[in-house]
Amino acid sequence: MHLDQKLVDAAVAQLERRWPVGEPGGAAAVYLADGRILTSVGLDNLNGGVSLCHETGAICQAYTLDERVTASVCVYREPAEGRSLVLPPCGICQERLALWGPDVQVGVPDPASAGGWSARTLREVNPYYWGSQFTGDGSWPGFAAHTS
C-alpha cells in the first residue's frame, strides 16, 4: 500500500479521538502490506526522556503481528490554527521503519502540493543510510540484518 490521503485521514481521526479540539496533539498511521491500517499516539510523560514518538505504537504493533509496514505518516495539530500538519519522521523513527527496507513511504511536508504533504521513500529521505556501510555491497540492509 502506498501513502495516500486515506492514511493521513486515519492519523487525523486518531488525533481527534485522543485530544480535544484546541489542544495540541499528534498521531500516526501505518499501512501494512495487506492494506490494514494501524494507528497510534505518542506517550507523553513529565520526564521527556521516556516519551515516545507517535509512530512507535503502530510500528511495534506491526512488528508484533509479524507484518510488513509499507507506509507511515505522522500528523500534529497546530493549536493556534487548529489545522493538522504532516511531520516527517525523526531519525529514530526512520531507524524503526528501516526494518522494512528503503522503499517504505513516509509523509513529508510539501507546501507545493494540494494537501501540504507528499510521500517519499526512506531512501529519498535518507540517501546516505549508515546501515548500508555494513552490507558489503553498499545495499540497504534487509530485515534479517536488522533483527540479528
Backbone as JSON Lines, residues from 0, in Angstrom:
{"i":0,"aa":"M","n":[0.85,-1.18,0.0],"ca":[0.0,0.0,0.0],"c":[0.89,1.24,0.0]}
{"i":1,"aa":"H","n":[0.47,2.22,-0.77],"ca":[1.2,3.48,-0.87],"c":[0.56,4.53,0.04]}
{"i":2,"aa":"L","n":[1.37,5.45,0.5],"ca":[0.88,6.52,1.34],"c":[-0.12,7.35,0.54]}
{"i":3,"aa":"D","n":[-1.29,7.54,1.09],"ca":[-2.32,8.31,0.41],"c":[-3.14,9.1,1.44]}
{"i":4,"aa":"Q","n":[-4.13,9.83,0.95],"ca":[-4.93,10.66,1.85],"c":[-5.69,9.82,2.87]}
{"i":5,"aa":"K","n":[-6.05,8.59,2.51],"ca":[-6.75,7.72,3.46],"c":[-5.9,7.47,4.7]}
{"i":6,"aa":"L","n":[-4.59,7.27,4.51],"ca":[-3.71,7.04,5.65],"c":[-3.57,8.31,6.49]}
{"i":7,"aa":"V","n":[-3.44,9.45,5.84],"ca":[-3.38,10.73,6.56],"c":[-4.67,10.94,7.35]}
{"i":8,"aa":"D","n":[-5.81,10.66,6.71],"ca":[-7.1,10.82,7.39],"c":[-7.22,9.91,8.62]}
{"i":9,"aa":"A","n":[-6.66,8.69,8.53],"ca":[-6.69,7.78,9.67],"c":[-5.87,8.34,10.83]}
{"i":10,"aa":"A","n":[-4.74,8.95,10.53],"ca":[-3.92,9.56,11.58],"c":[-4.65,10.75,12.2]}
{"i":11,"aa":"V","n":[-5.27,11.58,11.37],"ca":[-6.01,12.74,11.87],"c":[-7.18,12.28,12.73]}
{"i":12,"aa":"A","n":[-7.89,11.23,12.31],"ca":[-9.01,10.71,13.1],"c":[-8.53,10.22,14.45]}
{"i":13,"aa":"Q","n":[-7.39,9.55,14.5],"ca":[-6.83,9.1,15.77],"c":[-6.47,10.3,16.65]}
{"i":14,"aa":"L","n":[-5.89,11.32,16.07],"ca":[-5.56,12.54,16.81],"c":[-6.82,13.14,17.42]}
{"i":15,"aa":"E","n":[-7.88,13.22,16.63],"ca":[-9.13,13.82,17.1],"c":[-9.81,12.98,18.19]}
{"i":16,"aa":"R","n":[-9.65,11.64,18.13],"ca":[-10.2,10.78,19.18],"c":[-9.45,10.97,20.49]}
{"i":17,"aa":"R","n":[-8.16,11.23,20.41],"ca":[-7.31,11.27,21.6],"c":[-7.27,12.65,22.27]}
{"i":18,"aa":"W","n":[-7.23,13.7,21.48],"ca":[-7.1,15.04,22.04],"c":[-8.26,15.93,21.62]}
{"i":19,"aa":"P","n":[-8.85,16.63,22.59],"ca":[-9.96,17.54,22.28],"c":[-9.5,18.67,21.36]}
{"i":20,"aa":"V","n":[-10.43,19.2,20.6],"ca":[-10.14,20.34,19.73],"c":[-9.58,21.47,20.58]}
{"i":21,"aa":"G","n":[-8.58,22.14,20.07],"ca":[-7.96,23.24,20.78],"c":[-6.71,22.84,21.55]}
{"i":22,"aa":"E","n":[-6.52,21.55,21.77],"ca":[-5.31,21.08,22.44],"c":[-4.31,20.62,21.39]}
{"i":23,"aa":"P","n":[-3.02,20.84,21.67],"ca":[-2.02,20.29,20.76],"c":[-2.01,18.77,20.89]}
{"i":24,"aa":"G","n":[-1.65,18.11,19.85],"ca":[-1.59,16.66,19.9],"c":[-1.08,16.12,18.58]}
{"i":25,"aa":"G","n":[-0.79,14.86,18.57],"ca":[-0.31,14.21,17.36],"c":[-0.75,12.77,17.32]}
{"i":26,"aa":"A","n":[-0.6,12.18,16.17],"ca":[-0.94,10.77,15.98],"c":[-0.24,10.29,14.72]}
{"i":27,"aa":"A","n":[-0.26,9.0,14.54],"ca":[0.37,8.41,13.36],"c":[-0.49,7.25,12.86]}
{"i":28,"aa":"A","n":[-0.23,6.91,11.6],"ca":[-0.88,5.75,10.99],"c":[0.12,5.07,10.07]}
{"i":29,"aa":"V","n":[0.07,3.75,10.04],"ca":[0.91,3.0,9.11],"c":[0.04,2.05,8.31]}
{"i":30,"aa":"Y","n":[0.46,1.83,7.07],"ca":[-0.15,0.8,6.24],"c":[0.66,-0.47,6.4]}
{"i":31,"aa":"L","n":[-0.04,-1.58,6.53],"ca":[0.6,-2.88,6.46],"c":[0.52,-3.37,5.01]}
{"i":32,"aa":"A","n":[1.34,-4.32,4.67],"ca":[1.38,-4.83,3.3],"c":[0.03,-5.35,2.83]}
{"i":33,"aa":"D","n":[-0.79,-5.85,3.76],"ca":[-2.1,-6.39,3.39],"c":[-3.19,-5.32,3.33]}
{"i":34,"aa":"G","n":[-2.82,-4.05,3.53],"ca":[-3.77,-2.96,3.41],"c":[-4.38,-2.49,4.72]}
{"i":35,"aa":"R","n":[-4.16,-3.24,5.8],"ca":[-4.68,-2.79,7.08],"c":[-3.94,-1.53,7.54]}
{"i":36,"aa":"I","n":[-4.64,-0.75,8.34],"ca":[-4.08,0.47,8.91],"c":[-4.0,0.32,10.42]}
{"i":37,"aa":"L","n":[-2.85,0.64,10.98],"ca":[-2.67,0.71,12.42],"c":[-2.42,2.17,12.79]}
{"i":38,"aa":"T","n":[-2.98,2.6,13.91],"ca":[-2.77,3.98,14.35],"c":[-2.21,3.98,15.77]}
{"i":39,"aa":"S","n":[-1.58,5.08,16.12],"ca":[-1.06,5.21,17.47],"c":[-0.82,6.67,17.81]}
{"i":40,"aa":"V","n":[-0.57,6.91,19.08],"ca":[-0.23,8.24,19.57],"c":[1.02,8.13,20.41]}
{"i":41,"aa":"G","n":[1.68,9.26,20.62],"ca":[2.89,9.27,21.42],"c":[2.57,9.16,22.9]}
{"i":42,"aa":"L","n":[3.51,8.65,23.64],"ca":[3.39,8.54,25.08],"c":[4.03,9.78,25.69]}
{"i":43,"aa":"D","n":[3.2,10.67,26.2],"ca":[3.71,11.88,26.85],"c":[3.99,11.56,28.31]}
{"i":44,"aa":"N","n":[4.99,12.22,28.85],"ca":[5.36,11.96,30.23],"c":[6.06,13.19,30.78]}
{"i":45,"aa":"L","n":[5.93,13.43,32.06],"ca":[6.62,14.53,32.7],"c":[8.12,14.45,32.44]}
{"i":46,"aa":"N","n":[8.66,13.25,32.44],"ca":[10.07,13.02,32.13],"c":[10.18,12.83,30.63]}
{"i":47,"aa":"G","n":[10.63,13.85,29.91],"ca":[10.7,13.79,28.46],"c":[11.51,12.63,27.92]}
{"i":48,"aa":"G","n":[12.45,12.13,28.71],"ca":[13.29,11.01,28.27],"c":[12.52,9.71,28.07]}
{"i":49,"aa":"V","n":[11.34,9.59,28.65],"ca":[10.57,8.37,28.48],"c":[9.4,8.55,27.51]}
{"i":50,"aa":"S","n":[9.27,9.73,26.95],"ca":[8.22,9.96,25.94],"c":[8.54,9.17,24.67]}
{"i":51,"aa":"L","n":[7.54,8.9,23.89],"ca":[7.72,8.16,22.64],"c":[7.11,8.93,21.48]}
{"i":52,"aa":"C","n":[7.65,8.71,20.3],"ca":[7.1,9.3,19.08],"c":[5.71,8.71,18.81]}
{"i":53,"aa":"H","n":[4.92,9.44,18.06],"ca":[3.56,8.99,17.75],"c":[3.55,7.68,16.97]}
{"i":54,"aa":"E","n":[4.55,7.46,16.13],"ca":[4.59,6.26,15.28],"c":[4.94,4.98,16.04]}
{"i":55,"aa":"T","n":[5.57,5.12,17.18],"ca":[6.16,3.97,17.88],"c":[5.15,2.85,18.14]}
{"i":56,"aa":"G","n":[3.97,3.17,18.63],"ca":[2.98,2.15,18.94],"c":[2.58,1.32,17.73]}
{"i":57,"aa":"A","n":[2.31,1.99,16.62],"ca":[1.9,1.28,15.41],"c":[3.05,0.45,14.85]}
{"i":58,"aa":"I","n":[4.26,0.99,14.91],"ca":[5.42,0.24,14.42],"c":[5.63,-1.01,15.28]}
{"i":59,"aa":"C","n":[5.54,-0.88,16.58],"ca":[5.7,-2.04,17.46],"c":[4.58,-3.06,17.26]}
{"i":60,"aa":"Q","n":[3.36,-2.58,17.03],"ca":[2.26,-3.49,16.8],"c":[2.47,-4.27,15.5]}
{"i":61,"aa":"A","n":[2.92,-3.59,14.45],"ca":[3.19,-4.28,13.18],"c":[4.25,-5.35,13.37]}
{"i":62,"aa":"Y","n":[5.29,-5.02,14.1],"ca":[6.37,-5.98,14.36],"c":[5.84,-7.16,15.18]}
{"i":63,"aa":"T","n":[5.01,-6.87,16.18],"ca":[4.42,-7.92,17.0],"c":[3.56,-8.86,16.15]}
{"i":64,"aa":"L","n":[2.84,-8.3,15.19],"ca":[1.99,-9.09,14.31],"c":[2.77,-9.79,13.2]}
{"i":65,"aa":"D","n":[4.08,-9.5,13.11],"ca":[4.94,-10.02,12.04],"c":[4.42,-9.6,10.67]}
{"i":66,"aa":"E","n":[4.02,-8.34,10.59],"ca":[3.51,-7.76,9.35],"c":[4.46,-6.68,8.85]}
{"i":67,"aa":"R","n":[4.52,-6.51,7.56],"ca":[5.41,-5.54,6.93],"c":[4.73,-4.18,6.82]}
{"i":68,"aa":"V","n":[5.43,-3.13,7.25],"ca":[4.96,-1.76,7.09],"c":[5.38,-1.27,5.72]}
{"i":69,"aa":"T","n":[4.44,-0.67,4.98],"ca":[4.77,-0.14,3.66],"c":[4.73,1.38,3.61]}
{"i":70,"aa":"A","n":[4.02,2.01,4.56],"ca":[3.92,3.47,4.57],"c":[3.61,3.94,5.98]}
{"i":71,"aa":"S","n":[4.07,5.16,6.29],"ca":[3.85,5.72,7.62],"c":[3.66,7.23,7.5]}
{"i":72,"aa":"V","n":[2.76,7.75,8.33],"ca":[2.57,9.2,8.36],"c":[2.33,9.63,9.8]}
{"i":73,"aa":"C","n":[2.87,10.79,10.15],"ca":[2.68,11.37,11.47],"c":[2.06,12.75,11.28]}
{"i":74,"aa":"V","n":[1.05,13.05,12.08],"ca":[0.4,14.35,12.0],"c":[0.43,15.04,13.35]}
{"i":75,"aa":"Y","n":[0.39,16.36,13.3],"ca":[0.4,17.17,14.51],"c":[-0.63,18.28,14.35]}
{"i":76,"aa":"R","n":[-1.42,18.52,15.4],"ca":[-2.4,19.6,15.35],"c":[-1.74,20.87,15.85]}
{"i":77,"aa":"E","n":[-1.75,21.87,15.01],"ca":[-1.24,23.19,15.37],"c":[-2.34,23.89,16.17]}
{"i":78,"aa":"P","n":[-2.14,24.1,17.48],"ca":[-3.23,24.59,18.32],"c":[-3.75,25.98,17.92]}
{"i":79,"aa":"A","n":[-2.88,26.85,17.49],"ca":[-3.3,28.22,17.18],"c":[-4.32,28.26,16.05]}
{"i":80,"aa":"E","n":[-4.09,27.46,15.02],"ca":[-4.98,27.48,13.86],"c":[-5.9,26.26,13.79]}
{"i":81,"aa":"G","n":[-5.61,25.24,14.59],"ca":[-6.44,24.05,14.61],"c":[-6.27,23.15,13.4]}
{"i":82,"aa":"R","n":[-5.26,23.39,12.6],"ca":[-5.06,22.55,11.41],"c":[-4.05,21.45,11.7]}
{"i":83,"aa":"S","n":[-4.14,20.37,10.96],"ca":[-3.21,19.26,11.13],"c":[-2.1,19.36,10.11]}
{"i":84,"aa":"L","n":[-0.89,19.16,10.57],"ca":[0.3,19.22,9.73],"c":[0.93,17.84,9.64]}
{"i":85,"aa":"V","n":[1.43,17.47,8.48],"ca":[2.2,16.24,8.33],"c":[3.63,16.54,8.74]}
{"i":86,"aa":"L","n":[4.16,15.7,9.62],"ca":[5.54,15.84,10.08],"c":[6.39,14.74,9.47]}
{"i":87,"aa":"P","n":[7.61,15.05,9.07],"ca":[8.49,13.98,8.6],"c":[8.93,13.13,9.78]}
{"i":88,"aa":"P","n":[9.29,11.88,9.54],"ca":[9.73,11.03,10.65],"c":[11.08,11.51,11.19]}
{"i":89,"aa":"C","n":[11.22,11.5,12.5],"ca":[12.51,11.84,13.1],"c":[13.51,10.73,12.74]}
{"i":90,"aa":"G","n":[14.75,10.96,13.06],"ca":[15.78,9.96,12.77],"c":[15.54,8.64,13.46]}
{"i":91,"aa":"I","n":[15.01,8.68,14.68],"ca":[14.74,7.43,15.4],"c":[13.64,6.65,14.69]}
{"i":92,"aa":"C","n":[12.58,7.32,14.26],"ca":[11.51,6.61,13.56],"c":[11.97,6.14,12.18]}
{"i":93,"aa":"Q","n":[12.88,6.88,11.54],"ca":[13.45,6.38,10.3],"c":[14.18,5.06,10.55]}
{"i":94,"aa":"E","n":[14.9,4.98,11.67],"ca":[15.58,3.73,12.04],"c":[14.58,2.61,12.28]}
{"i":95,"aa":"R","n":[13.49,2.93,12.98],"ca":[12.47,1.91,13.25],"c":[11.86,1.4,11.96]}
{"i":96,"aa":"L","n":[11.55,2.31,11.05],"ca":[10.94,1.93,9.78],"c":[11.93,1.25,8.83]}
{"i":97,"aa":"A","n":[13.22,1.5,9.01],"ca":[14.24,0.89,8.15],"c":[14.2,-0.63,8.2]}
{"i":98,"aa":"L","n":[13.62,-1.16,9.25],"ca":[13.45,-2.6,9.38],"c":[12.79,-3.2,8.14]}
{"i":99,"aa":"W","n":[11.88,-2.45,7.53],"ca":[11.13,-2.94,6.37],"c":[11.69,-2.44,5.05]}
{"i":100,"aa":"G","n":[12.84,-1.82,5.06],"ca":[13.54,-1.5,3.83],"c":[13.41,-0.08,3.34]}
{"i":101,"aa":"P","n":[14.19,0.24,2.31],"ca":[14.3,1.61,1.82],"c":[13.09,2.11,1.05]}
{"i":102,"aa":"D","n":[12.18,1.22,0.7],"ca":[11.03,1.65,-0.09],"c":[9.8,1.97,0.74]}
{"i":103,"aa":"V","n":[9.91,1.9,2.07],"ca":[8.81,2.33,2.93],"c":[8.57,3.81,2.65]}
{"i":104,"aa":"Q","n":[7.32,4.17,2.42],"ca":[6.99,5.56,2.15],"c":[6.64,6.28,3.45]}
{"i":105,"aa":"V","n":[7.07,7.53,3.54],"ca":[6.77,8.36,4.7],"c":[6.23,9.7,4.22]}
{"i":106,"aa":"G","n":[5.39,10.3,5.04],"ca":[4.86,11.61,4.72],"c":[5.86,12.69,5.1]}
{"i":107,"aa":"V","n":[5.99,13.68,4.23],"ca":[6.85,14.83,4.5],"c":[6.09,16.1,4.13]}
{"i":108,"aa":"P","n":[6.38,17.22,4.8],"ca":[5.71,18.47,4.44],"c":[6.08,18.86,3.01]}
{"i":109,"aa":"D","n":[5.12,19.38,2.29],"ca":[5.36,19.83,0.92],"c":[4.37,20.94,0.6]}
{"i":110,"aa":"P","n":[4.74,22.19,0.86],"ca":[3.82,23.31,0.64],"c":[3.33,23.43,-0.8]}
{"i":111,"aa":"A","n":[4.07,22.86,-1.75],"ca":[3.68,22.97,-3.16],"c":[2.56,21.99,-3.52]}
{"i":112,"aa":"S","n":[2.31,20.98,-2.69],"ca":[1.26,20.01,-3.03],"c":[-0.09,20.48,-2.49]}
{"i":113,"aa":"A","n":[-1.14,19.94,-3.06],"ca":[-2.5,20.35,-2.69],"c":[-2.79,20.12,-1.22]}
{"i":114,"aa":"G","n":[-2.35,19.0,-0.65],"ca":[-2.64,18.69,0.74],"c":[-1.59,19.21,1.71]}
{"i":115,"aa":"G","n":[-0.53,19.8,1.17],"ca":[0.54,20.3,2.03],"c":[1.54,19.23,2.43]}
{"i":116,"aa":"W","n":[1.44,18.06,1.82],"ca":[2.36,16.96,2.11],"c":[2.59,16.15,0.84]}
{"i":117,"aa":"S","n":[3.65,15.34,0.86],"ca":[3.88,14.37,-0.21],"c":[4.55,13.15,0.38]}
{"i":118,"aa":"A","n":[4.62,12.1,-0.41],"ca":[5.22,10.84,0.03],"c":[6.63,10.74,-0.53]}
{"i":119,"aa":"R","n":[7.53,10.27,0.32],"ca":[8.91,10.0,-0.07],"c":[9.3,8.65,0.51]}
{"i":120,"aa":"T","n":[10.18,7.94,-0.16],"ca":[10.69,6.68,0.39],"c":[11.77,7.0,1.43]}
{"i":121,"aa":"L","n":[12.03,6.03,2.29],"ca":[13.11,6.22,3.25],"c":[14.43,6.49,2.53]}
{"i":122,"aa":"R","n":[14.64,5.83,1.39],"ca":[15.87,6.06,0.64],"c":[15.98,7.52,0.19]}
{"i":123,"aa":"E","n":[14.84,8.12,-0.2],"ca":[14.86,9.52,-0.6],"c":[15.09,10.44,0.59]}
{"i":124,"aa":"V","n":[14.5,10.09,1.73],"ca":[14.64,10.91,2.93],"c":[16.04,10.77,3.52]}
{"i":125,"aa":"N","n":[16.61,9.6,3.4],"ca":[17.92,9.33,4.0],"c":[18.81,8.6,2.99]}
{"i":126,"aa":"P","n":[19.32,9.32,1.98],"ca":[20.08,8.66,0.91],"c":[21.42,8.1,1.36]}
{"i":127,"aa":"Y","n":[21.9,8.53,2.51],"ca":[23.2,8.06,2.99],"c":[23.03,7.21,4.25]}
{"i":128,"aa":"Y","n":[22.09,6.3,4.2],"ca":[21.77,5.48,5.36],"c":[23.01,4.75,5.86]}
{"i":129,"aa":"W","n":[23.3,4.91,7.13],"ca":[24.53,4.37,7.73],"c":[24.62,2.85,7.65]}
{"i":130,"aa":"G","n":[23.48,2.17,7.74],"ca":[23.49,0.71,7.75],"c":[24.03,0.1,6.47]}
{"i":131,"aa":"S","n":[23.99,0.83,5.39],"ca":[24.5,0.33,4.1],"c":[26.01,0.11,4.13]}
{"i":132,"aa":"Q","n":[26.7,0.71,5.09],"ca":[28.15,0.54,5.19],"c":[28.53,-0.86,5.68]}
{"i":133,"aa":"F","n":[27.56,-1.6,6.18],"ca":[27.85,-2.9,6.77],"c":[27.33,-4.07,5.95]}
{"i":134,"aa":"T","n":[26.93,-3.82,4.71],"ca":[26.36,-4.9,3.9],"c":[27.34,-5.49,2.89]}
{"i":135,"aa":"G","n":[28.52,-4.96,2.78],"ca":[29.49,-5.5,1.84],"c":[29.37,-4.92,0.45]}
{"i":136,"aa":"D","n":[28.13,-4.76,-0.03],"ca":[27.94,-4.21,-1.37],"c":[27.28,-2.84,-1.35]}
{"i":137,"aa":"G","n":[27.09,-2.28,-0.16],"ca":[26.51,-0.94,-0.07],"c":[25.0,-0.9,-0.19]}
{"i":138,"aa":"S","n":[24.35,-2.08,-0.26],"ca":[22.89,-2.1,-0.37],"c":[22.27,-1.85,0.99]}
{"i":139,"aa":"W","n":[20.99,-1.51,0.97],"ca":[20.25,-1.31,2.22],"c":[20.16,-2.64,2.94]}
{"i":140,"aa":"P","n":[20.47,-2.72,4.24],"ca":[20.4,-4.0,4.94],"c":[18.96,-4.52,5.0]}
{"i":141,"aa":"G","n":[18.81,-5.8,4.81],"ca":[17.49,-6.42,4.83],"c":[16.97,-6.66,6.23]}
{"i":142,"aa":"F","n":[15.78,-7.22,6.28],"ca":[15.09,-7.49,7.54],"c":[15.97,-8.33,8.47]}
{"i":143,"aa":"A","n":[16.59,-9.37,7.95],"ca":[17.41,-10.26,8.78],"c":[18.57,-9.52,9.43]}
{"i":144,"aa":"A","n":[19.2,-8.62,8.7],"ca":[20.31,-7.85,9.27],"c":[19.84,-6.95,10.39]}
{"i":145,"aa":"H","n":[18.65,-6.4,10.26],"ca":[18.13,-5.5,11.29],"c":[17.71,-6.25,12.55]}
{"i":146,"aa":"T","n":[17.33,-7.5,12.39],"ca":[16.81,-8.24,13.54],"c":[17.8,-9.21,14.13]}
{"i":147,"aa":"S","n":[19.03,-9.22,13.63],"ca":[20.02,-10.16,14.19],"c":[20.82,-9.55,15.29]}
